């Protein structure tokens, strides 16, 4: 086993090369006035090349099967790289206005987080998975703290770091139980040991519970969700978007793979655990979302609910479940990033009005992220209001947008399990879809129906924002009607 094993890790190797290129570009452009634009376009171009490469790369193994990248993992890397590309494009106006000096650090941290997600999804053992998880979590904590001199950003970063540290400790504790019970850290070997036992031992059950609890923190599933709203509110908007889609997508994919590969023989235990977590996540998040008056906190509870829907695909643990999960995340990326692109654009170009919160102690950004600030947005910025509506309709699952099809596929994957409790969970999710439609329509009502004497002023969006919104809108409209996309994901999802 030599260094030649790294040649089997082509996506990760190319991402490391991209990191090096961006680092030296940042060094050379240290005092350049064009630093933000050049670094943004360079990083976006490298990510675009990465997506093209990922469409051609096949399954690979390295380091004695500690690194195992199946076709499904490669496709999932493609989806998350696509999401990261949108984040980099839409973040340029924010960097230009508020974080010009740290543009290089932003792009390096984004690429480093993506590298950690790659490793998570290609892990064949608990050791490599944990290393990938930490490689993704540490740069993400730095991104959350990017506005470190702003009180809410520092608070958000502190909460995120504390929760990430605690969840990592809980997960390590669970991994130690698994190792004690099976004598191995490899997923396949652990499954072989577990399948040889007719009854799961208390040690095995404790290992499963602690490991899943640590992973549920990353997914912000109820009851491990308390950090989410404060972190989403305090972090800069482009970073909140990145945290809500890419980080959640990588963790959900890893959860499905590990539960099936390592804990497959214990399916009768973790299925019931998933039933409870899914019902709580979707229901509680929807109820709390109704009560929110701040848009980023609203989207935080929306993301908790969406995580519950994503986990529906995990219940069956089948090829249909894997394909449904990847499809749901793909649609969620474009819909959620469309919403956060609009929020970021309003933050950068809008001006607080009498419509917003009356509290004079609130900053300009806090006033512009209030839902009341969007009252009458259609009067002054009809295109932004229309694109925001499309994205919200997709998140709610309204036909004919892609979000409706993604929800249908995860419901179908969960119902495939065939038990009474699986049907019950799907029924609860269907009822909650109606509830979610109500609170998503509250924002649409604010933009189109709620009267406003002083709506946000008319402003012109920059090229980067228009590109990001065009990509997201095309995805919302086309992913649901292009059946070849789901067929491709289904073919790639054979485990």
C-alpha positions, 0 to 999 in steps of 0.5 A: 500500500503506497502513495499510488493509492491516492491516484484512485481518489481522483475527485479528492485529488483534483479538489486538493489541486483546486485548493492549491490553485486558489491559495496561490491565486489569493497570494498573488492577488493580495493587494489587487482591487479585482481580487474578489471577482477574479477569485470568485470566477476562478473558484467557480471555473474549478468547480465547473471543471470538477462537475464535468470530471465527476460525470466520467469517473467510475467506482474506485477503492483505495487503502484496503477498502477504507476509501470506497467510492461507488457510483452513487457516491460519485453522483452525490459528489456531483450534486454537492459540487453543483450546489457549491458552485451556486453558493460561490456564484451568489456569494460574490456581491456579499464578499464585494460589499462586506468581506472583501479582505477575506475573499481568499479565505472564504473560497478556501474554506468552502473548498475545504468543507467540500473536500470533507464531504467527499471523504465522508461519502466515500468512507468504507470505515468509521475511521475515515468517515469521522475524519471526513466529518471533522474535515467538513465541520471545522472549516464550516465553523470558520465560515459561520464565524466569518462576521466575527465582529457582529454579535449574532455571528459570533454567537452563532459560531459559538453555538455551532462549534459547541454543538459540533464538538459535543456531537463529535464526542457522542459519535466517537463514543458510539463508534467505540461501542461498535468497535468493542462489539464487533472488533472492526471499524470497517462497515462490511466487517461490522455488518458480518459480525452483527449478522452472526448474532441472533439478538443484538447485544446492549453494546451494539444497540448503544453503539447504534444509538450514540452514533446516530445521535451524533449524526442527527446533530449534523442533520439538525433532526429533532430533538438535536436541532436547538442550534439550527435557528440561531446559527442560520440567523447569525451566519452570513446568508450565503454561508447559511445557504451552504450549510442548509443544503450541502452539509445536510445532503452529505450527512443524509447520504452518509446516514443511508449508506452507513445504516445499510452497510454497517447496521443492516442486520439491526434494521428492526432497531433503527427503523423504529428510531427513524420513525420517531425522529422523522415524525418529530422533525417534520411536525415540530419544525412545521409548528415552529416555522409558523411562529417565525417573523425572521426569514432566516430563522424561518428557513432554519425550521424549514430545513429541519422539516426538509431533513425529516422528509429526506430521512423518509428515503432512508426507511426502506434502505432500498435502491429506490430509497437511495435514488429518491434521496439523491433526487430530493437533495438535488431539487432541494439544492436549487429551491433552497439556494434560490430562496437564499439568493433572494434573501442575500440580494435584498440584504445587499441592495435593500434599505430598511423601511417603515415596514420593517421591525420598529426596534431601533437597536436592530442592524440593517441586515436584521431589519432586511431579513424580517418577513415584514420587510418583504411586504409589497415586494412585488410592487417594486421588484416583481421578478425577484418576488416571482422567483422567490414564489417559485422556490417556495412552491417547490419547497412546499411540494406544489405541482408542477414544480420539482419539489412535488416530484421529490416528495412523491419519490421519498413517500414512495420509497418509505411506503415500499417498506410495507409495514403499518408504521411506515404507512403511518409515518408517510401519512403524518408527512402528507398531513404536514405537507399541507401545514408547510404549504400554509407557512410558505404561503405566508411569505407569498402573501407578504410579497403579493397581498399584504399592503405596504406604504413603503415597500423595499425600493426598486434595485437592479441585481448584479450579474452573479445574482442573475446567473445563480437565480437563472440556474436555480429557476431552471432546476426548479422548472426542469428537474421535475419534468425531465424523467431522465434525471431520476432514471440516471440517479436510479441506475447509479444508486445500486449499492 
